[in-house]
Amino acid sequence: MKVDSMKVGSGGGFRAIWYTFKKGRETGSIWKLYKAMRTRNSCKTCAVGMGGQKGGMVNETGSFPEVCKKSLQAMVADMQPGIEPPFWKKTSVEQLAAMTPRELEHLGRLIHPVRYRQGDSHYETITWEEAFDTIAGKLASLSPEETFWYFSGRSSNEAGFLLQLLARVYGTNNVNNCSFYCHQASGVGLQSSVGSGTATIQLEDLEKSDCVFLIGGNPASNHPRLMTSLMHVRRRGGKVIVINPVEETGLVTFRIPSDPISLLKGTKVATHYIKPHIGGDLALLWGIAKSLQETNQIDLPFLQNHCNGHEEYLAALQAFEWEELESKSGVDRSEMESIAALYAKSERAVFSWTMGITHHAHGVENVQAIANLAMCRGMVGRPGSGLMPIRGHSNVQGIGSVGVTPKLKQQIFDALQEHFGVELPTTEGLDTLACMEDAASGKIKAGFCLGGNLFGSNPDATFAGEALSNLDLNVMMNTTMNTGHAHGLAKETIILPVLARDEEPEPTTQESMFNFVRLSDGGPRRLPGPRSEVEVIATLGARLLPDAKGIDWKQMHHTSTIRDWIGRVVPGYGKISSIDKTKEEFQIDGRTFYEPQFGTEDGRAVMHCHSIPDLKGTAENELRLMTVRSEGQFNTVVYEEEDLYRNQDRRDIILMNPDDLQRLGLTHDQRVTVENEVGSMPGILARGYEKIRPGNALMYYPESNVLVARYADPQSKTPAFKGVVVRVVAE
């Protein structure tokens, strides 16, 4: 077998330090980059949360310096020069469509509104006035139900709140955010279990725990700042139990650059590494719980005093046969029993997970099973223990908190009408995938996207392109180019250039995955042309709905006005009204549970029973595929072609166990077609990768979305990006 030229034996380390200097050179100097990173703005990348009024590279426990490649990459992207008008004249849409995600990202900052009309060969630059006239005119000509409004997690609470308010007073609840394609299953699962859809702990609780379950995630690549906390857990003698079909390098050993000992010697992260089949987590979680029951390690008083449904749950545990749990998880009974024994010795356990859990057709059930397992030993509702979904983008949780969801929480709905007299629709809003389906059928005719890459984040990329190109108008507010600007273009597509978070003229706020609200000061603009997101939305509101009841659009240009609204209507957000004056960042009330009194109506947690689906992709010519992100990307944004921690130098590959290569009659780096009933990807390199469990495979997201079916978890409407069955055919 060919040996890959790149060999990395640990995450982080001196390579990360070298990369920092490399990115510094791209911006002009390392000092220039450092000053940008240290401003009083929250980090632009993952929702672990960093920065704010303590300055950049400071986490919620006050630790400094906390820095990762993701934040550097995002900052450097925002410090690129602008894309000047001659580019649009010489570069056709066909040429843009041929570019990789990385090439599009590195074209530079968007600084002019641009428009594409179907039939044209190029985008054209237009004025802001032309853009507003076109958008307002088209929206005014449509029924509100013929539109959808999509929000990414990169924007501020203020921009998110204002745009969802605009959509609703316009007359539609087709308001949704990117969490439908990532952690919606976490929110639904947690809400149904403990009455709150977010983490039940704070960052300091993670650091105090003595046993951390890391299930279906790879924070070494996607949330590197969590590695410092895991290092602290290990140094205190705690256990880190990783459950993942792939052995990820950074979860075995990580060298934290800011810690001299870790940098030089490396930190051993996982004490135990369990590799179920893709889709086998539900059976594994029930198996661990069954072992607790059989060894009398379940905290029965806790269940009796604080959990509804515990009797049915315990009966279901007893009824499961070990043979079913083993076959459907791919994990031996003895291994499940050993993990249960470790958990039984823990005094403070934290359960964390990412999209390896949520990206399944039974994602909500996966989350409920994790909550069940925590309840089995009373590990929720106490300090140092609890449930921790590791969320993606920096403000995806805040966007949801301030009302970006098809159905507003009743408290927000009532408060908006009571305090401000606005008129809100009561029609049933559509989730993201449903909006795409209606765009394809022609029921929806216009879309408005606040950041993100809707095309790139969709399952069934072929369908996504067809659905979006069927729109009369699609408007996207972005800082840089992405594949959504080159594929699936509507009859009229408009891209509006907006300011980055640290360029906003007025302060904004963001919420971390630990329910902590930060204040970002903003700062000077780097380039002429882009506008504040809030300014763009307020200007459009005034054009489209000048007489909207209860709303002064001129005042809505000021983020302080929007925060006053948020503070008066969003539960737990009262302190936000004065945060720009007090500078007091705060923990949201009612979400962190240090007592077994939960957010349900009766204060008791709820345990759930499940039937376990059969393992998919078991035929001789099939593989179970999960789409993954590389170490060199963030969400749909690809910053580097190589995947350093998996020792891969390109992205047009499928990684499978060498045994599967042999079983399928393939050789390393042979060209193949990867196909299923959804789509086909020719010209892919089949590569042997010993670290993945036989029968399973990896391909990179978003390129492999062409293979992902549109079938979604019926409870969360989240597609199964991690549960794809494929065939690999030699070319």
VENPELIN-V591436 format. One line per field, one symbol per residue. ss: DSSP state (@ for helix, = for strand, . for the rest). psi: psi as a letter, one per 20 degrees, with the letter a starting at -180 (. if undefined). A space follows every 50 residues. Layout:
ss->???
psi->???
//
This chain:
ss->..........==.@@@@@@@@@@@@@@..@@@@@@@@....=...=.... =@@@..............@@@@@@@@@@...=..@@@@@@..@@@@@... @@@@@...=....====......==..@@@@@@@@@@@@@@..@@@==== =.....@@@@@@@@@@@@@@....===@@@@..@@@@@@@@@@@...... ..@@@@@@..=====...@@@@...@@@@@@@@@@...=====..=..@@ @@===....@@@@@@.==...===......@@@@@@@@@@@@@@.....@ @@@@@@==.@@@@@@@@@@..@@@@@@@@...@@@@@@@@@@@@@...== ===.@@@@....@@@@@@@@@@@@@@.........====...=..@@@@@ @........@@@@@@@@@@@...........@@@@@@@@@@....===== ...@@@@...@@@@@@@@@...======.=..@@@......=======.. @@@....====....=====..........=.@@@@@@@@@@@@...... ....@@@.@@@@@@@@@@@....@@@@@@@@@...==............. ....==...............=======....==..==....=@@@.=.. ..====.@@@@@@......======....=========...=...===== ..@@@@@....=......=....=======.
psi->pppqhpopirrcahhhghhghghghhihqhgggghhhirmqqqidrjhpq bbiiqqkpaijjpqpoqrhghgggghhijqrqoqhhghhiorhhhghiqr hggghjhaqpiqpqqppphriqqqqrrhggggggghgghhiqqhijqqop prjirrhggggghhgggghhjqjmorrihhjejhhggggghigjjpjaqj rrhhhghiqjoppopkrmhhghmhhihgghghgghjjrqoopopipopgi igppoohioggggghqpofphpopnrqpijgghgghgghhhgghjkjpng hgghhjpqjhghghhhghhpphgghghihjpqghghhhghhghhiqhnpp oqrbiighlrikgghgghhggghghhkkkpkqqjqapnpnreqhkhhhgh hjjnqhoqqhgggghghghijqpqqjqpqqrghhhgghghiihpiqqpon aangghiqrmhgggggghiiqhpppporhrqrhiiiqkprhpppppprqr gjiqiqqrqqprijkppqpphbaqqhqqfqrpggggghggghggmhkppi pnhghiiphhgghggghihppijhihhjhighkoqqppqjhpoiqlorjr hjjqrpqqqqqpqqprlirhjqqpppprqrhkrocipohqhqngijlqjr ilqpprqhhhgghjkrqpkqprppqaigaqnrkqppppoiiqpqirrqqp qihjiiipqipqphhikpqmijlpprqopq.
//
